[in-house]
């Protein structure tokens, strides 16, 4: 089976930051990732925020739903979900969706070069159940509606331009998006038990107003080759987009999506899998499957959002499970990186690294209350691998 090897390298510019800071290449032979010692060591006791971290790492609370962010006048949204970081001069911005229906939208927190909160504001409003999404090479945020025949909205993380609905990207139960500057495509997951994986090919790269929506076609197995078929009616009515193309491959609950160096990684929560799409060879395979873990003691369950770091590590957040973010290394080892205690009624969302790779942002969507009004957004700082 085609598997992965990685070429490690430094981050170059803001466009690299937008893709999760990884420089990866595929080719090696191994089984899907298995449990083993993580690169950061064992988790320590819970800190004052209830987070278990490896030695050398610390956490802080950035925002809480219904409360003002830092000393700003902006109230943080309910049910924080998908997120991404954007360079902002010497500082950066973290954008986070709100998975509320109706209401939705997205908010942003601005940081100085030292990590101090210098501002917070809304970047999208009046939408429905904005779950995940993704950043673009031209530094915009794609916010995805996780409702039947939902839309993708393109928002300005800097809060200057008004958000724009991108109807050409299709109407379906959107989840996440990942941009590929090589093939000039945006990959899109669909959160349905019989959902599909799509790509959108803009007529002009950098302009998502017009283009072609396609769906991945492949056999029913967990590995093989794939092709793309054009969706005749991206509006999805009366026939859903996933049912318009013969041979479209089905995925059980598409969730997170991440692109780096000719590879797309995406998760399916219905079967706790991480998939690998090898774009150079037009092949796909499993990178992780909790049912294939030796001994049945899978450290990663409730597979959900995914992002990557400069070292080539993947960080996968759990929706449920035991509220962990797990790391999957280039050597196909999976291990817990952090755990949130006392919040079993929540899920971890929106993992994203600061542009320099030294800080990881994420949210507990429902916090200790188990309610969408109790969301908490965190930052973890420490010696992440370069």
C-alpha positions in Angstrom: 0.0 0.0 0.0 1.2 3.5 -0.8 2.0 5.3 2.5 3.8 8.4 3.4 7.3 9.7 4.0 8.0 13.4 4.7 10.4 16.0 3.7 10.8 18.3 6.6 11.4 22.0 6.0 10.9 25.5 7.3 7.8 27.5 6.9 8.1 30.1 4.1 5.8 33.1 4.1 2.1 33.5 4.9 0.9 31.2 2.3 2.8 28.3 3.9 1.1 29.2 7.2 -2.3 29.0 5.6 -1.7 25.3 4.8 -0.7 24.1 8.2 3.0 24.6 8.0 3.9 21.2 6.5 6.1 20.2 3.7 5.2 16.6 2.9 5.8 14.1 0.2 4.3 10.7 -0.2 6.0 7.3 -0.8 6.9 4.5 1.6 5.2 1.3 2.6 3.5 0.7 6.0 0.2 -0.1 7.6 -2.2 2.6 8.9 -0.8 4.4 12.0 -0.5 2.4 15.3 -0.2 3.5 18.9 3.3 4.2 20.3 5.3 6.6 22.3 4.5 10.2 21.2 7.2 12.7 20.4 6.3 14.9 23.3 6.2 12.2 26.1 3.4 11.3 28.5 0.7 13.7 29.6 1.1 15.3 33.0 -1.6 16.1 35.5 -4.4 18.5 34.6 -3.4 22.2 34.8 -5.5 25.0 36.2 -7.6 25.0 33.0 -8.2 21.2 33.3 -5.9 20.4 30.4 -3.4 17.5 30.6 -0.2 18.4 28.6 3.3 17.0 28.1 6.1 18.5 30.0 7.1 22.0 28.8 3.7 23.0 27.5 1.3 25.5 29.1 -2.3 26.5 28.3 -4.4 29.6 28.6 -8.0 30.5 28.0 -8.4 32.9 25.1 -12.2 33.4 25.0 -15.4 32.1 26.5 -18.8 32.0 24.8 -21.0 34.9 25.9 -18.1 36.8 27.4 -16.0 39.7 26.2 -12.7 38.7 24.6 -9.9 40.0 26.8 -10.2 43.8 27.3 -12.1 44.1 24.0 -15.8 45.0 23.5 -16.4 41.9 21.4 -18.5 39.0 22.8 -17.3 35.6 21.8 -19.7 33.4 19.9 -21.5 30.2 21.0 -20.4 26.8 19.9 -16.9 27.7 18.6 -15.9 25.3 15.8 -13.5 25.2 12.9 -10.6 27.7 12.9 -7.4 28.9 11.2 -4.6 31.3 11.9 -3.5 34.1 9.6 -0.3 36.2 9.7 -0.9 39.9 10.6 2.3 41.8 10.3 4.5 40.7 13.3 1.3 39.2 15.0 -1.5 36.9 13.8 -5.2 36.4 13.8 -7.2 33.3 14.9 -10.6 32.9 13.2 -13.3 30.6 14.6 -16.7 29.5 13.3 -20.0 29.4 15.3 -21.9 26.2 14.9 -25.3 27.7 15.7 -28.5 27.4 13.6 -29.8 30.0 12.9 -27.1 32.6 13.7 -23.9 31.0 12.8 -21.1 33.1 11.5 -17.5 33.5 12.6 -15.4 35.7 14.9 -11.7 36.6 15.1 -9.1 37.4 17.8 -6.0 39.5 16.9 -2.7 38.9 18.7 0.5 41.0 18.9 3.9 39.5 18.2 4.2 38.6 21.9 0.8 36.8 21.9 -1.2 39.5 23.7 -4.8 39.9 22.6 -5.1 43.3 20.8 -8.5 43.0 19.3 -11.6 40.8 18.6 -14.5 41.2 16.1 -17.0 39.4 13.9 -16.1 38.5 10.3 -19.3 36.7 9.3 -22.9 36.8 10.5 -26.5 35.7 9.6 -25.5 32.2 8.4 -26.4 28.7 9.6 -24.4 26.2 11.6 -20.9 27.2 10.5 -19.0 24.1 11.3 -15.5 23.8 9.8 -13.9 25.4 6.8 -10.4 26.3 5.7 -8.0 29.1 4.8 -6.9 30.1 1.3 -3.5 31.1 -0.2 -4.9 34.6 -0.6 -5.6 34.9 3.1 -9.3 34.5 3.3 -11.4 32.2 5.5 -13.9 29.7 3.9 -16.7 29.1 6.4 -18.9 26.1 5.7 -22.5 25.6 6.6 -23.2 22.1 7.9 -26.9 22.0 6.8 -28.6 20.4 3.9 -27.9 22.5 0.8 -25.6 24.7 2.9 -23.3 27.3 1.4 -19.6 28.2 1.6 -18.9 31.8 2.6 -15.6 33.6 2.0 -14.8 35.9 4.9 -12.0 38.4 5.5 -10.1 37.4 8.7 -8.8 41.0 9.0 -12.4 42.3 9.3 -12.1 44.8 6.4 -14.1 43.3 3.5 -17.6 42.0 3.8 -18.1 38.2 3.6 -19.3 36.8 0.3 -21.4 33.7 -0.4 -19.7 31.3 -2.9 -22.7 29.5 -4.5 -20.5 28.0 -7.3 -18.8 25.8 -4.6 -22.0 23.8 -4.3 -24.9 23.4 -2.0 -24.6 20.4 0.3 -23.9 19.6 4.0 -20.5 21.3 3.9 -17.8 20.5 6.6 -14.2 21.5 5.8 -12.2 22.9 3.0 -8.5 22.7 2.0 -6.9 24.7 -0.9 -4.3 23.2 -3.3 -2.3 25.9 -5.1 -0.6 23.3 -7.4 -3.7 22.0 -9.0 -5.6 25.2 -8.2 -8.4 23.4 -6.5 -10.3 23.5 -3.2 -11.2 20.2 -1.6 -14.5 19.9 0.3 -15.8 17.3 2.7 -19.5 16.5 3.2 -20.9 15.5 6.6 -23.4 12.9 5.5 -23.3 9.1 6.3 -23.2 8.6 2.5 -21.3 11.8 1.8 -18.6 12.5 -0.9 -15.3 14.3 -1.3 -15.4 17.2 -3.7 -13.1 19.6 -5.4 -13.9 23.0 -6.7 -11.8 24.3 -9.7 -12.2 28.1 -9.9 -12.3 29.6 -13.3 -9.7 32.0 -12.1 -7.4 31.1 -9.2 -8.0 33.4 -6.3 -11.6 34.1 -7.4 -14.2 31.6 -6.1 -17.2 33.3 -7.8 -17.2 30.9 -10.8 -15.8 27.4 -11.4 -16.5 23.7 -11.7 -17.6 21.4 -8.9 -16.4 17.8 -9.1 -16.8 14.7 -7.0 -14.3 11.9 -6.3 -15.0 8.6 -8.1 -13.5 5.4 -6.9 -14.3 1.8 -5.9 -15.7 0.7 -2.6 -12.4 -0.4 -1.1 -10.1 1.4 1.4 -7.4 2.0 -1.2 -7.1 2.3 -4.9 -7.1 4.8 -7.7 -9.5 7.6 -8.2 -10.8 10.0 -10.8 -13.0 13.1 -10.7 -16.5 13.6 -12.2 -18.2 16.9 -12.8 -21.4 17.6 -10.8 -24.0 18.7 -13.3 -26.0 20.8 -10.9 -24.0 22.2 -7.9 -27.2 23.8 -6.6 -28.2 20.3 -5.4 -31.9 20.6 -6.2 -33.9 18.5 -6.8 -31.1 15.9 -6.7 -28.4 16.2 -4.0 -24.9 16.8 -5.4 -23.7 13.4 -3.9 -26.3 11.5 -6.0 -25.7 13.2 -9.4 -22.5 11.3 -10.6 -22.4 7.6 -11.1 -19.5 6.0 -9.3 -19.0 8.7 -6.7 -17.2 7.2 -3.7 -19.1 7.3 -0.4 -17.5 8.4 2.9 -19.1 8.0 6.3 -19.4 11.5 7.8 -16.7 13.7 6.2 -15.1 16.1 8.7 -11.6 17.7 8.8 -9.6 18.4 5.7 -5.9 19.4 5.3 -3.6 19.9 2.3 0.2 19.7 2.1 2.6 18.9 -0.7 0.4 16.9 -3.1 -1.5 15.2 -0.3 -5.0 15.7 1.1 -5.8 14.3 4.5 -9.4 14.1 5.5 -11.3 12.4 8.3 -14.6 10.5 8.5 -16.2 10.5 12.0 -18.7 7.7 11.2 -16.0 5.1 11.0 -13.1 6.9 12.9 -10.8 7.0 9.9 -8.2 9.4 8.5 -7.8 9.1 4.7 -4.9 10.0 2.5 -5.4 11.3 -1.0 -2.2 11.1 -3.0 -2.7 13.7 -5.7 0.5 13.0 -7.7 -0.4 9.4 -8.2 -4.3 9.7 -8.1 -4.5 7.0 -5.4 -6.1 7.0 -2.0 -5.6 4.9 1.2 -6.2 4.8 4.9 -3.7 6.7 7.1 -5.6 5.7 10.4 -8.5 3.5 11.3 -9.3 2.8 14.9 -10.7 -0.6 14.1 -7.3 -1.6 12.8 -5.4 -0.7 15.9 -3.6 -3.8 17.3 -5.1 -5.0 20.6 -8.2 -2.9 20.2 -6.9 0.0 22.4 -7.1 2.9 19.9 -5.9 6.2 21.4 -7.8 8.2 18.8 -11.6 7.9 18.6 -14.3 10.4 17.6 -12.0 11.4 14.7 -12.8 15.0 13.7 -10.8 18.2 12.8 -7.3 17.8 11.5 -4.3 20.2 11.0 -0.6 19.8 10.5 2.7 21.2 11.9 6.0 22.1 10.5 7.5 18.8 11.6 5.2 16.8 9.4 3.0 15.8 12.4 -0.8 15.7 12.0 -2.9 16.8 15.0 -6.4 15.2 15.0 -9.1 16.5 17.4 -11.7 14.2 19.0 -15.5 14.8 18.9 -16.2 12.8 22.1 -13.7 10.0 22.7 -11.8 11.1 25.8 -11.5 14.7 24.6 -8.0 14.5 23.2 -6.0 16.0 20.5 -3.8 13.2 19.2 -0.6 13.4 17.1 0.1 11.2 14.2 3.8 11.3 13.4 5.6 10.9 10.0 6.6 7.4 11.3 2.9 6.4 11.5 2.7 6.5 15.3 -0.4 7.9 17.0 -0.4 9.2 20.5 -2.3 11.6 22.7 -0.9 15.2 22.7 -3.4 16.7 25.1 -6.6 15.9 27.0 -9.3 18.1 28.4 -10.7 16.8 31.6 -14.2 17.4 33.1 -15.8 18.2 29.7 -17.2 14.8 28.5 -20.3 16.6 27.1 -18.2 18.6 24.6 -16.0 18.1 21.6 -12.6 19.6 20.5 -12.8 21.9 17.5 -10.7 24.3 15.4 -7.1 23.2 15.9 -4.7 25.6 14.2 -1.1 26.7 14.6 0.2 30.3 14.8 2.3 31.3 11.8 5.5 30.6 13.7 4.3 27.2 14.8 4.8 27.8 18.5 1.2 28.1 19.6 -1.8 25.8 19.0 -5.3 27.2 19.2 -8.5 25.1 19.6 -11.9 25.1 21.3 -14.0 23.0 23.5 -17.3 23.6 21.8 -19.6 23.2 24.8 -17.0 23.5 27.7 -17.9 22.2 31.2 -21.6 23.0 30.8 -22.3 20.7 27.9 -24.2 23.6 26.2 -23.3 25.6 23.1 -23.3 28.7 25.4 -20.4 27.3 27.3 -17.7 27.1 24.6 -14.1 27.8 25.6 -11.2 28.7 23.2 -7.7 27.8 24.3 -4.1 28.4 23.4 -1.3 25.9 24.1 2.3 27.1 23.9 5.4 25.0 24.1 8.3 23.3 22.3 6.5 22.0 19.2 8.8 20.2 16.8 10.2 22.3 14.0 
